[in-house]
Amino acid sequence: MNILLFFFQDSGAGSIFGLVLPLLLMGGIFYFLVILPQKRQKQQLAELVASLQINDEIVTNGGIIGRVKEIRATSFVIMSAEKTLIEIGKAAVVGKKAES
């Protein structure tokens, strides 16, 4: 009975440290599990796009697979089929085509 009263007893104001510490801990965990990996992935993709050269095969976020034919300031011109040229933004590139 005394144990139940102990758990339901009003603890008063409590300390600021006891209230802020769990929030800081959750924020740190969120940063290391969500934000940091996403930042690394974005940086790797930017490096990949910067390193693309003519005749590299790429995949877009829409699923189009093509070969880079021209590199412009903010876009690529790719050939996805015979005599089919498409201009895509650099932000649409998700990676190089995997070798099969």
N, C-alpha and C positions, 0 to 999 in steps of 0.2 A: 504494500500500500504506500509506503514511504517513497518507493522508487517512482511510482506513478505521479505522486505529488511533485517530485523533483523535476520530472520532465515537463509537467504542465505549469510549473511555477513561472510567474512573470519575471523575466530577466532584467527588466529595467531598460535603460537607454543603451547599454552595451558600449563597446569602444569603437571608434572609427576604424581602427586597424582590423577589427573582426568583421566589419561590414565591407571594407574595400578590398581586402586580400582575396576573397573568392572571385570578385569581379576582375581583378588584375590577373589572377591565375587563368581564368577562362579566356580573357583577352589574349594572353600569351599563347595559350594552346591553340586558339583560333588562328593567330598569326602564323604559327609554325606549321599547322596542318592545312590551312587553306590559302592564305595570302602569299606566303613565300614560294610554295610550289607553282602557283599560278604566275607569279612574277618571273620565275626562272623559265617556265615554258614560253612565256611571251618573249623573253630575251633570246631564247634559242631560235624561235621562229623568225624574229627580226634578223638574226645573224644568217639564217638559212636564206631568206629572201635577198639579203644583201650579197650573198655569195653565188646566187644563180647566174648561170651563163647561157649563152645561146646554145641550143640543142639539148638542154637539160629537160627531162620529162617531169612535169609537175602535176599535182592534183589540187583542184580548187575546193572551196567549201560547198559548192553546188554539185560536186562529184564529177566535174569535167576533167578529163585527163588529156594533156596535150604537151607538145614540144615547144619550148620557147624559141620564137623566131626573131623577136625584136624586144629590146629593153628600153623603156621610156622612163621619164622622171617618176611618175606615179602609177605606171601600168606596164603590163607585158602584152605583147601580141603573141598568141599561141596558135599552133596549127593542131586542131583536134582530129581532123580527118583529112583526106586528100583534098587539097585546094580549099580548105575551110579555115579561114583565119578569124580569130576572136580576140578582141581586146578585153583584158580583165584588169581590175585594180590589183595592186600589190597586196592589199589587205585580204583579198580573196584566196590567196595561196595558203594551203595548209601543210604542204610538204612535197618532197620529191616522190616520184612513183617508185614503189618498191620493186627491186629486181626480182623477176620470177624465173 
